[in-house]
Amino acid sequence: MRLIELGDANSFLSRSSSLLMGAEAENQLLLSSALTLARASAGRSPRLSFFIIENNGITEAAALNVTHRRFLLSTSSREAAFFMGKEFANRAPELSCLMGPSEPVLAFADGFAHGGGTPFSISQTQLTLRLTQLMPITPASGMWRVAKEKDLKLLREWSFAFVAECNLDEPPEETEEVVRRYVESRQLFIWEDPKPVAMAGFGGITPNGVRVNMVYTRPNARARGYAASLVAAISHKLLASGAHKQCFIIVDADNAPALKVYERLGYRRVSESLEMRRPPDLMSI
């Protein structure tokens, strides 16, 4: 086995697409990130690094390292993930956050510790859900519409609250940029009754799918079906467009109410993923 660093997203995809597409749902976050970067044609970036593990000419693991932020790992054999972790204990001992399918992430963390790196611990467990056929529901009162520039102030406030509630590692300026970009590209929607009560959007496009995200309901308007109605409307729009065969949602495994809502819409569990972090007191060692 050998660890290979690739110079840009296009090179990375040319060497890893077979592996990633072999488990499109499980690799949805990594695959959509790489595809977005490839479309941007940004070339080499000091903040981004692309890696694969190659064994006898076959790519057995792939990863995207966002410097000082997160390390996105693909599906892989335990051996390939362990090998990559051991290599990164020397290459990037400051690595602080791992994300990806549960078994490869655990194997990477084991390899990292075996290579002399300080240990990681699980900070969050998430489930990837997939929808291919929407189940009918009775919509909540009100209606949905595309978000507009006039909504930016409110949407920023909701997005900051969403990031805080989900314990996401996302700086405020990045959150603001995502909201602005989603509004400009008409990827963010609002449910009104008659005032805005919920938002949701879509992104993370892969060859066969798209991810519904940023699902948030104003605290005093929850448990009234607004989010379910908005997610159903967006999911129907995406599937009916013919551009996507499936929709994905990533949800915290402990969020039983959200899981119940999504499964009622027809979303089904596909895979489990982990976020692992190093304790702050070990980061400076």
C-alpha positions in Angstrom: 0.0 0.0 0.0 1.1 3.6 -0.6 -0.3 7.0 0.3 -0.6 9.3 -2.7 -1.3 13.1 -2.5 -3.0 14.5 -5.6 -2.8 18.1 -6.7 -6.5 19.0 -7.3 -10.0 17.8 -7.3 -10.1 16.6 -10.9 -7.0 14.5 -10.4 -8.5 13.1 -7.2 -11.8 12.2 -8.8 -10.1 10.5 -11.8 -8.4 8.2 -9.3 -11.1 7.7 -6.8 -14.5 8.0 -8.5 -14.9 4.2 -8.9 -14.5 3.8 -5.2 -16.7 6.7 -4.3 -19.5 5.8 -6.7 -19.5 2.2 -5.5 -21.1 3.5 -2.3 -22.5 6.9 -3.4 -24.8 7.4 -0.4 -22.1 6.5 2.1 -19.6 8.8 0.4 -22.1 11.5 -0.4 -20.4 14.3 1.6 -16.9 13.6 0.3 -18.0 13.0 -3.2 -20.2 16.1 -3.5 -17.4 18.2 -1.9 -14.9 17.0 -4.5 -17.3 17.5 -7.4 -18.0 21.1 -6.2 -14.3 21.8 -6.0 -13.7 20.3 -9.5 -16.5 22.5 -11.0 -14.9 25.5 -9.4 -11.6 24.7 -11.2 -9.7 26.4 -8.4 -6.5 24.3 -8.9 -4.3 23.6 -5.9 -5.3 25.3 -2.7 -3.1 25.6 0.5 -6.3 24.8 2.5 -7.2 21.6 0.7 -5.3 18.4 0.2 -6.5 15.2 -1.7 -5.3 11.7 -0.9 -5.8 8.1 -1.9 -4.5 4.8 -0.7 -3.4 2.7 -3.7 -2.8 -1.0 -3.5 -1.6 -2.9 -6.6 -3.0 -0.1 -8.8 -6.4 -0.1 -7.1 -7.7 2.8 -5.0 -8.8 1.4 -1.7 -9.4 4.6 0.3 -9.8 8.3 -0.5 -9.8 11.5 1.7 -10.1 15.2 1.5 -8.2 17.2 4.2 -9.5 20.7 4.9 -6.6 22.2 6.7 -7.2 22.7 10.4 -10.9 21.9 10.0 -11.8 18.4 9.1 -10.7 15.3 7.4 -13.3 13.6 5.2 -12.7 9.9 4.7 -14.3 7.5 2.2 -15.6 4.0 2.5 -12.6 1.6 2.6 -11.2 -1.6 4.0 -10.1 -1.5 7.6 -6.5 -2.2 6.4 -6.5 0.8 4.0 -8.0 3.2 6.6 -5.6 2.0 9.3 -2.6 2.4 7.0 -3.8 5.9 6.1 -4.2 6.8 9.8 -0.7 5.6 10.6 0.8 7.6 7.7 -1.0 10.8 8.9 0.3 10.4 12.4 3.6 11.5 10.9 2.4 13.6 8.0 -0.2 15.7 9.9 0.0 15.2 13.7 -2.1 18.4 14.2 -5.1 16.7 12.5 -8.1 17.5 14.8 -11.4 16.2 13.2 -12.3 13.1 11.3 -15.5 12.5 9.4 -16.8 9.6 7.4 -18.3 6.1 7.5 -18.0 4.6 11.0 -15.8 1.6 10.4 -13.2 3.4 8.2 -13.1 6.4 10.6 -12.5 4.1 13.6 -9.8 2.2 11.8 -8.1 5.5 10.8 -8.2 6.7 14.4 -6.6 3.3 15.5 -3.9 3.7 12.9 -3.3 7.3 13.9 -2.8 6.3 17.5 -0.6 3.3 16.5 1.6 5.7 14.6 2.2 7.8 17.7 -0.6 10.4 17.2 -2.7 11.5 20.1 -6.1 9.7 20.3 -9.4 10.7 18.9 -12.8 10.2 20.5 -16.3 10.1 19.1 -18.0 13.5 19.2 -21.1 12.8 17.0 -22.8 9.9 15.3 -24.9 10.7 12.2 -27.1 8.7 9.9 -27.4 9.1 6.2 -31.0 8.7 4.9 -32.0 8.2 1.3 -35.3 8.9 -0.5 -36.3 7.5 -3.8 -40.1 7.7 -3.5 -41.8 10.4 -1.5 -44.7 9.3 0.8 -47.7 11.5 0.8 -48.4 13.7 3.9 -51.0 16.3 4.8 -49.1 19.6 4.6 -49.1 22.1 7.4 -51.0 25.3 7.2 -49.2 27.9 5.1 -47.1 27.7 2.0 -43.5 27.6 0.8 -41.5 29.9 -1.4 -38.0 30.4 -2.6 -35.9 32.6 -0.2 -35.1 36.1 -1.4 -32.5 38.7 -0.7 -34.9 40.5 1.6 -34.8 37.4 3.9 -31.0 37.4 4.3 -31.0 38.9 7.8 -33.5 36.4 9.2 -31.9 33.5 7.4 -28.5 34.4 8.8 -30.0 34.4 12.3 -31.6 31.0 11.8 -28.5 29.6 10.3 -26.3 30.7 13.3 -28.9 29.0 15.5 -28.9 25.9 13.3 -25.0 25.7 13.5 -25.1 26.1 17.3 -27.9 23.5 17.8 -26.0 20.9 15.6 -22.6 21.7 17.2 -21.1 22.3 13.7 -17.5 23.4 13.4 -18.4 26.3 11.1 -17.1 29.9 11.6 -19.7 32.7 11.3 -18.2 34.1 8.1 -18.6 30.7 6.4 -22.2 30.4 7.6 -23.0 33.8 6.1 -21.3 32.9 2.8 -23.3 29.7 2.5 -26.6 31.5 3.2 -25.8 34.2 0.6 -24.7 31.7 -2.0 -27.8 29.5 -1.5 -30.1 32.5 -1.8 -28.4 33.7 -4.9 -28.7 30.2 -6.5 -32.3 29.7 -5.4 -31.4 26.7 -3.3 -32.9 27.9 0.0 -36.6 27.9 0.8 -39.0 29.3 3.5 -42.3 28.1 4.9 -44.7 30.9 5.8 -47.8 30.8 8.0 -48.2 33.6 7.3 -44.8 34.8 8.6 -41.6 32.8 8.0 -41.5 29.8 10.4 -39.0 27.4 8.8 -36.3 27.0 6.3 -34.6 24.2 4.3 -32.4 24.0 1.3 -30.5 21.6 -0.9 -26.8 21.1 -2.0 -24.2 18.4 -2.1 -25.0 17.2 -5.6 -23.6 13.9 -6.7 -24.1 12.1 -10.1 -27.3 10.5 -8.9 -28.4 12.4 -5.9 -28.7 15.6 -3.9 -28.7 16.4 -0.2 -31.5 18.3 1.5 -30.0 20.4 4.3 -30.2 23.4 6.5 -33.5 22.2 7.9 -34.5 24.6 10.7 -37.8 25.7 12.4 -38.2 28.7 14.6 -38.3 27.4 18.2 -41.8 28.7 19.0 -43.2 27.1 15.8 -41.9 23.6 16.2 -44.0 20.4 16.3 -46.6 21.8 13.9 -45.4 20.0 10.7 -43.7 23.0 9.1 -40.3 21.4 8.6 -41.8 18.1 7.4 -44.0 20.0 4.9 -41.0 22.0 3.6 -38.7 19.0 3.3 -41.5 17.1 1.5 -42.0 20.0 -1.0 -38.3 20.3 -1.7 -37.8 16.6 -2.0 -40.7 16.3 -4.5 -39.3 19.2 -6.5 -35.8 17.6 -6.7 -37.0 14.2 -7.7 -39.6 15.5 -10.1 -37.0 17.5 -11.9 -35.5 14.3 -13.4 -32.0 15.5 -12.6 -31.8 13.5 -9.4 -32.7 9.8 -8.8 -32.4 10.1 -5.0 -32.3 12.7 -2.2 -30.2 12.4 0.9 -30.5 13.8 4.4 -27.8 13.6 7.1 -29.2 13.7 10.6 -27.9 13.3 14.2 -28.5 9.7 15.3 -29.8 10.9 18.6 -32.4 13.2 17.0 -35.3 10.8 17.3 -38.0 13.4 16.4 -36.3 14.4 13.1 -35.7 10.7 12.2 -39.4 10.0 12.7 -40.4 12.9 10.5 -38.0 11.9 7.6 -38.9 8.3 7.7 -42.5 9.2 7.5 -41.7 11.0 4.3 -40.1 7.9 2.9 -36.4 8.5 3.8 -34.6 5.3 4.7 -31.4 4.7 6.7 -28.4 3.9 4.5 -25.3 4.2 6.6 -23.8 5.5 9.9 -21.0 8.0 10.0 -18.9 9.3 12.8 -17.3 12.6 13.7 -14.2 12.1 15.9 -12.1 14.8 17.6 -9.1 15.1 19.7 -9.6 16.5 23.2 -8.6 20.2 23.4 -6.0 19.5 26.1 -4.2 17.1 23.7 -4.3 19.4 20.7 -1.4 21.5 21.9 0.9 18.5 22.9 
